[in-house]
Amino acid sequence: MNRSGSVDLEPRADEGADPLATDAALRQRARLTRTIFVGLFLAMFAFSMLQLGIVPERLIEALPRVQFVMGIMLPPVLDGPMGVLAAAVESVQVAILGTVFGILMSMVLGFLAARNVTPIGPLSWGIKAFAGFVRAVPALVWALLFIMAVGLGPIPGILALAVNSIGMLAKVYAEAIEEIPKGPIEALRACGASRTQIALQGVLPCVIRPFIAWSVFRFDINIRYSAILGVVGAGGIGWELVRASQIGRYDRALGVTLVIFVMVMLTEWWSNWLRDRVERTPA
Amino acid sequence: MRTPVGTGRDGPVGTQPTPDGTGTGPNGQGPAYAAYQARNRVLLRNRAAVWAVLLGACVWATWGTGFGLVTFIQGIGTSIQFIAQDLLPPRWDMAPQFIQPALDTLYMSVVGLGISITLSIPLGIFAARNMTASRIVAYLAKMVTGFVRAVPSLVLAIFLVAVFGIGPLAGALALGIGGVGILAKAYGDSIEDIDPKQVEGVRATGGSWLQVLGQAVWPQCKPSFVTWTLYRFDRNIRGGAVLGLAGAGGLGFSLDQAIGLYQFGTATTIILMIYALVLASEALTGALRRRAI
């Protein structure tokens, strides 16, 4: 697959050999690099397969097992629908609160981390490093830590989602603030506005749109996380899923999975509605 | 909260209300001002609806989970205490033991990525309106990817562990299938976004469907293809690190075991290794992305 085929090369052939030669050489080199990269990836892929012991025999051996599990799994069963629904509701609540606390903390941290409005210079660097670390450690690992600290239930889940959201939101908020034009800030400062007034009247109106977009996006992510937080014991519907699969009732597990599916779809629809409402500006 | 309306999108300056509040502009701009007012009313109504819904959701969630600002601050306090007392210092002497699980996580991500790409390219092509065989095929492909996207990888892992047993094989497959939800959508969207003129050009010279794909579609969507694929690799490393919590091998499995045995120092070592792995993969994909685009 070539960038542009020989079709457009032919007419240029009589323009002189020199540019064409360099062009061809460049193209040859690009193709070589691409071949090397693709080859490397394929080699790595094969090597990883071998290292993980993924060989055709193992997959064939698993076939009867697939049949067995499928046999149990279908048709899906909703065991104690009210209990499962209550767990799903709890998951949604965990996601909402985790996102809200994440947003609140990130707003403050984002303002402190943006280089152009931060009151203390080094603080900006420190918060960004902290956010980077928090972002790189997965939400489920945070949930495990918070369970160790505060016990089982929805509270460690909310804390984990809030902390994990800070990792992403504080970064993108700070970046949004760093991109605002200088004019309004200087104008406010020249009028003698205080730091809080500058933040509320100068900075916030410029960044409210990216803030909302990112926050809604984060809510979509958090809903997916909150559905699985229960796997480690942090409340919500994930717990129902693990409980069903631990006793080998894969039909119940599939039922819970379908509820998760509906839950994610419904909240996505809801967040789309919110985004629509916010962005709708009559001309 | 201050509205974002006043940022230069409101039309002429003269449509501002007069200081004495009589409403009509000083230069006879009555209709413009009325339109401005009507627009503000709609904006206000939209904003009120959004805030009411948000506030209602917060109150509902707080009431349901018994979680409030006080719990939040208390929880953070307890957690900081726990981190300082139990998690620190990390036990570095245990680190060599976890190099194999870390490599397993890496292998899982690579295999998962390979599976995702292989499945996503045909799905993406079929889901794109301009390259698909028929509308129904496109709809079906979109539905399949949407369904996969709504099911978290960890849930897939639970089922796959049941089939393939505990170990990284289930994890690799879960990452592979889970990636289809994102990659097939991304590929399909980027194919839909291409400039149709180039496609028409190649088609006009008598190019077959495959030639159109190779000469017209691929050159245009290559950058987004590379970006999304590398993004998915990053996600795989993070996802692979936690899939182990469901029994799918890798660093997560070791972490689960260490915490189950209350070996918190060891757990910290593993968490820091996850962090290092994520940083390394981000550096790698960043470098590759700069090279490829």
Interface residues (C-beta under 8 A of the other chain):
Chain A: M1 N2 R3 S4 G5 V7 F37 F41 M44 F45 F47 S48 M49 Q51 L52 G53 I54 R58 A62 R65 V66 V69 M73 V89 E90 V92 Q93 V94 I96 L97 V100 F101 F133 A136 V137 P138 L140 V141 L144 L145 F146 M148 A149 V150 P154 I155 P156 I158 L159 A162 L200 Q201 L204 P205 C206 I208 R209 R224 Y225 A227 I228 V231 V232 G235 G238 L241 V242 S245 G248 Y250 A253 L254 T257 I260 F261 V264 M265 E268 L274 R277 V278 R280 T281 P282
Chain B: M1 R2 T3 P4 G6 T7 R9 A38 R39 V42 L43 N46 R47 A49 V50 V53 L54 A57 C58 W60 A61 T62 G64 T65 G66 F67 T71 F72 G75 I76 T78 S79 Q81 F82 I83 D86 L87 L103 D104 L106 Y107 M108 V110 V111 L113 G114 F147 A150 V151 P152 L154 V155 I158 F159 A162 V163 F164 G167 P168 L169 A172 T205 G214 Q215 W218 P219 R238 G239 A241 V242 L245 A246 G252 L255 D256 I259 F264 I271 I274 Y275 V278 L279 E282 L288 A292
